[in-house]
Structure formats: structure tokens, C-alpha cells
Amino acid sequence: MPRGRPVFSQVRQNIIEILAVAKKAYGYEIYAMYREIFPQASLRLIYYHLKKGVSIGELKVHKVVMEKGEYSWGTEAEKTYYALGDKAEPKGDKKVTKIIERRHKPSS
């Protein structure tokens, strides 16, 4: 048995299931979808698992976009879009598929 913490995380697996249906989404959008389906998660937890998923190859950064708008901190926001990486293994959760396809259209 290998030493240390196991790499598997149910939270990260749930994010993979969301991205398997949505194809690509930015961080806060993933958080909003996650909270709709699996309510017990903080924004910090989701961003931690997005970063960890990228580092182990389960997720990848699709693109980074500077979006203009009226925000409390200024006129621009940086949105990092994520997609499934090479090591992602979506299981095909029907509950996730049903909710995301009904309420959310995949981002471009």
C-alpha cells in the first residue's frame, strides 16, 4: 500500500462529472452548478480542487479570458475556463446530466 493521502477526492470527481456534461466552464460557474447539485461545498473548496485537478491531469485550463464589466473591484474580471484533462474518468452520473442539461447550457 502506498504511503500518504490517497489522490482520489469525491469533490473532484463531482467536478469531473459536471465538466463531462458542461464540456467547459469557468470557476464560479462550476461552483454554482456544484452547489445546485451537491449543496455542501465552499467556493474555496471548489477552487482548491480545480487547482489540484489541473496539477494531477484530471482537469486542464481551457482558456483564460479578461472580461469587461462593472464589478465591485473594477472594470475587468479574469475568468479561467476549465475542461476535462487526459486522466479524468467521468462515471456518467445521471442526476448531474439531468440537472445541468435542463438548467444550464454549456459555455463557449
C-alpha positions, 0 to 999 in steps of 0.5 A: 500500500502506498504511503500518504493521502490517497489522490482520489477526492469525491469533490473532484470527481463531482467536478469531473462529472459536471465538466463531462456534461458542461464540456467547459466552464469557468470557476464560479460557474462550476461552483454554482452548478456544484452547489445546485447539485451537491449543496455542501461545498465552499467556493474555496473548496471548489477552487482548491480542487480545480487547482489540484485537478489541473496539477494531477491531469484530471482537469486542464485550463481551457482558456483564460479570458479578461472580461469587461464589466462593472464589478465591485473591484473594477472594470475587468474580471479574469475568468479561467475556463476549465475542461476535462484533462487526459486522466479524468474518468467521468462515471456518467452520473445521471442526476448531474446530466439531468440537472445541468442539461435542463438548467444550464447550457454549456459555455463557449 
